[in-house]
């Protein structure tokens, strides 16, 4: 197989696994199982906002006052929650931990420096301290 063919195959595989555009807050998909709420596309939501599942989970559990656990690509909350409520909290997370406060772009990364957490913008170079969860 030549380089061009391998490259085309790689692009096809990457496009198939990503369900979001350059930056998009993917809406949660889920259902209720008894008293639990299951978010079936949690891995994709975390990937679209470019943060770890664990960091997003920690924020959501505190904001929604519910314990939760990650099982594969799914997130399971221990109580019934509406998708509207979960989506609102994800938007709040994005505003606090993803979007640059100066240029409002999503090209940021979280950096731990000692006991402090910083958000560094890769677009404008701004570096701000954010509160740890």
N, C-alpha and C positions, 0 to 999 in steps of 0.2 A: 504494500500500500504506500502511495506517495504522500508527501507532506501535505499537499492541498486536500487530498481525500481525508486524511486524518484530521486536519483542521476543520473541514466541513462536518465531519462526524462529531467532533467535540462541540461545535456550535449547536448542533441539533440536540445533543444531550443536555447542554446547559439551558437552552431555551425550554426544553420539556420540563425541567425541574423547577423553574422559576415562574410563579403565577402573578408577579407584580412588575410594574414598569420601573423606571429609574428610581423613583421614590413614590411609594404609594402605601397608605395605611390600609392594609387588607382587613376587611370586615371578618369577624369571627363566624365560624359555622359550628353548630353544635346541637345538642339535644339534652333532655333531662332523662336521667335514669333513677327513678325513685326520687330521693331527696337530693341527689347529686346533679351537678351540671358538667357536661362533657364538652370541651372545646376541641373539635376534631382536627382543626387546621392550625393549631398553636405553633407548630414548628415553622410553618410558612409565614405566619404573622411575625414571629421573631426575626426570621430571615429577611423579610421585607423592610423592617425598621432597622436592620443591621445591628442587632444587639443579641446577647446570649439569652437563651431560654430561661436560665436560672435568674438572671438579673430582672427580666420582665416579670417572671413569676413572683419574685420577692416583692416587687412593687404592687402587683395586682392583689396579692394576698393581704397586704397591709391596707390598701385602699378599699378593698371590698369586704374587709373584716371576715375573711373565710380562709380556712386552710386549703391547700391545694397541692397536687403532686403531678409530676410529669411522667407519663407512661408512653414511651415511644414518641410519636408525633402529637399525642393528645395531652391536654391538660384537664385534670379532673378536680373540680371544686367540691367541697363537702356540703354545700347547700345549694338551693335553687337560686339562680341568678338570671336576669334577662340579658339577651345579647346586646341590647341598647346600653345597659349599664356597663357591661364589659368593654364595649367599643368606646364609650366616653372615657373610661379610665385609661385605655390604651392611647387615646388622643392626648390625655393629660401627661402620660409618660413620654410621648413623643415631644411635646412642647418643653418638658423639663430636661430630658436626657438625650434627645436626638437633634433637635433643630438648634442651630447657632443663634444666640440672642442678638448678635450683631448683623449678620448678613441673611439670616433665616434660611440657610441651606442645610441640607441633611448630611453633608459630607463631614461628619464628625466622628471622633472616637473617644472612648472613655479611657483615662489613664490614671492608675493608682500611683501616687507618690507619697510614700510613708503612710500616714494615717488619713490622708486627704485624697479625694477623688476629683479629677479635673476632666472637663470636656474640651477637647482641642478641635478646632475647625480646620480641616484640611484645605478649605477654599480660601479663607481670608486670614488664617493664622491666629485668630482669637483663641485665648485660653482662659477659661473661667472655672472657678471651683463650683462644684455641685454637691449638694448634700448627699451623703451616703444613705442608703435605704435601711 
